[in-house]
Amino acid sequence: MSVNETRDASRRTRLANERTYLAWWRTGLTALAVCVALGRVVPGVSDVTAWPYQLVGAAYGLLGIAFMVVAHIRVRMVERAVDRGDFARMDERLSISLLVVGIVLGGATIALVLFAG
């Protein structure tokens, strides 16, 4: 591979990393929007007990913040790996943690839809 091809591959990787960073941010902002909708809007327009919605909504807010933090950590890890000519694999514990939180919040949201009133 020539120097120009290597430089172009590095640039493409950095741009892909930037797009991924922005995707993590969009996901975080979406979770924050769900936080507001579930924690404030739904109890405000429905005849429901507010606290369960506020609790689950706040959890979505924390998830949104977590996505933004992870975005920063990942973008830096990948940048350092590209500088070294290496690959930065996502930590499996982080991936599993996000999966578990998603499952718990998804279950809580379904429970609110089906049983809260």
VMD Tcl script that draws the C-alpha trace (Angstrom):
set ca {
  {0.00 0.00 0.00}
  {1.42 3.38 -0.95}
  {1.80 6.31 1.42}
  {-1.13 8.11 -0.25}
  {-3.36 5.03 0.05}
  {-2.44 4.70 3.71}
  {-3.15 8.38 4.31}
  {-6.52 8.10 2.53}
  {-7.46 5.01 4.54}
  {-6.56 6.85 7.74}
  {-8.67 9.84 6.71}
  {-11.65 7.62 5.89}
  {-11.30 5.87 9.23}
  {-11.18 9.18 11.08}
  {-14.26 10.44 9.22}
  {-16.09 7.19 10.00}
  {-15.08 7.63 13.65}
  {-16.52 11.14 13.59}
  {-19.80 9.91 12.09}
  {-19.98 7.20 14.75}
  {-19.32 9.80 17.45}
  {-22.21 11.89 16.13}
  {-24.44 8.79 16.02}
  {-23.70 8.14 19.70}
  {-24.66 11.78 20.38}
  {-27.91 11.47 18.40}
  {-28.77 8.38 20.42}
  {-28.00 10.25 23.65}
  {-30.15 13.20 22.62}
  {-32.97 10.83 21.67}
  {-32.80 9.21 25.11}
  {-32.97 12.69 26.67}
  {-36.05 13.46 24.58}
  {-37.65 10.23 25.82}
  {-36.73 11.34 29.35}
  {-38.72 14.57 28.93}
  {-41.62 12.90 27.13}
  {-42.00 10.04 29.56}
  {-41.18 11.92 32.74}
  {-43.02 15.19 32.08}
  {-45.30 15.12 29.06}
  {-47.10 11.82 29.62}
  {-48.01 12.52 33.27}
  {-48.99 16.07 32.28}
  {-51.48 15.03 29.61}
  {-52.72 11.76 31.10}
  {-54.57 10.81 34.23}
  {-51.78 8.62 35.60}
  {-49.68 8.37 38.73}
  {-46.69 10.54 37.83}
  {-43.82 9.01 39.82}
  {-43.40 5.75 37.83}
  {-43.19 7.75 34.59}
  {-40.80 10.24 36.15}
  {-38.58 7.45 37.48}
  {-38.35 5.62 34.15}
  {-38.02 8.94 32.33}
  {-35.10 9.95 34.55}
  {-33.45 6.59 33.85}
  {-33.67 7.38 30.13}
  {-32.03 10.71 30.90}
  {-29.15 8.96 32.64}
  {-28.84 6.61 29.66}
  {-28.66 9.62 27.35}
  {-25.84 11.12 29.37}
  {-24.08 7.74 29.40}
  {-24.23 7.59 25.59}
  {-22.58 11.00 25.39}
  {-19.83 9.98 27.81}
  {-19.24 6.72 25.95}
  {-19.14 8.68 22.68}
  {-16.28 10.80 23.98}
  {-14.36 7.83 25.36}
  {-14.80 5.81 22.15}
  {-13.83 8.62 19.78}
  {-10.60 9.17 21.74}
  {-9.82 5.44 21.88}
  {-10.29 5.04 18.14}
  {-8.24 8.15 17.37}
  {-5.34 6.86 19.47}
  {-5.61 3.45 17.81}
  {-5.55 5.00 14.33}
  {-2.48 7.01 15.33}
  {-0.76 3.74 16.28}
  {-2.04 1.93 13.18}
  {-4.07 -0.33 15.46}
  {-7.74 -1.24 16.05}
  {-9.76 -0.25 19.13}
  {-12.24 -2.96 19.93}
  {-15.26 -1.91 21.99}
  {-15.07 -3.22 25.53}
  {-17.45 -6.16 25.86}
  {-18.39 -5.15 29.41}
  {-19.55 -1.78 28.12}
  {-21.55 -3.40 25.34}
  {-23.20 -5.82 27.75}
  {-23.90 -3.03 30.25}
  {-25.68 -0.96 27.61}
  {-27.63 -4.05 26.54}
  {-28.75 -4.77 30.12}
  {-29.79 -1.15 30.70}
  {-31.70 -1.20 27.40}
  {-33.49 -4.41 28.35}
  {-34.40 -3.05 31.81}
  {-35.64 0.28 30.44}
  {-37.50 -1.42 27.62}
  {-39.20 -3.74 30.12}
  {-40.04 -0.83 32.41}
  {-41.51 1.12 29.51}
  {-43.62 -1.84 28.41}
  {-44.80 -2.29 32.00}
  {-45.83 1.38 32.13}
  {-47.78 1.04 28.89}
  {-49.52 -2.15 29.96}
  {-50.07 -1.71 33.68}
  {-49.60 1.86 34.94}
  {-52.61 4.05 35.26}
}
mol new
graphics top color blue
foreach p $ca { graphics top sphere $p radius 0.5 }
foreach p [lrange $ca 0 end-1] q [lrange $ca 1 end] { graphics top cylinder $p $q radius 0.2 }
display resetview
